[in-house]
Amino acid sequence: MSFTEEDTARLRVFVDANVLIRGITYPRFPYEILRHIARGDIKLVLSPTVLEEVRECLTQKFPQHLGDFEAFLSMIDYELVSDPTPDEEEANIDLVRDPKDVYIILAAVKAKVDHLVSADADLTDVDETTEKLRRLIKPLKIGSFLSEVMGWSSEELERISKRRWVELKRPFWAK
């Protein structure tokens, strides 16, 4: 990869719950973002609601991975920023297609992060429905973040695009 630690050490990145959930449950692009975070290439920025969503989803759908998520969190230094107030959310309800995603944009913008990474098309589609939010912040899809920001080549991305857990000796958090 072409990035250097000096280039990325200052990157503060807010990730949506879906990135964390997918990174813990599948060893593909989101997993690699988690690995960058664990190596210190990226400073992870989260809000309490994102943490709550991840834990709730893992508990309900992937209970076998809840311990993995907690192990990941215990090995990193992340920044916890406040959620927007209900009044702030209400005032910005038309910011995105899905009103339940307003808090993500507002928390990321308020935290003045360098990047917002998400797998949610309601945030990452580049069309009229995201025009207003893109004036505040440029949400990136996971693969786009890895290539455009972290310098991954298309060959590197292709190599992991269909990777399975059996191809890894063990997840990096299970040392």
DAHU-V600905 format. One line per field, one symbol per residue. ss: DSSP state (2 for helix, 1 for strand, 0 for the rest). phi: phi as a letter, one per 40 degrees, with the letter a starting at -180 (. if undefined). A space follows every 10 residues. Layout:
BEGIN
ss: ???
phi: ???
END
This chain:
BEGIN
ss: 0000222200 0111102222 2222200022 2222222220 0011111222 2222222222 2022222222 2222200011 1000022222 2000000022 2222222222 2000111000 2222000000 2222220011 0222222220 0002222222 0000222000 00000
phi: .ccbdccbdc cbbcbcdccc ccccbbcbdc dccccccccg cbccbbbdcc dccccccccc bbdcbccccc cccccbbbbb bccccdcccc cbdccbdbdc cdcccccccc cfccabbabc ccbcdbaccb dcccccabcb cdcccccccc gcccccccdb cbdbdccbca cccbc
END
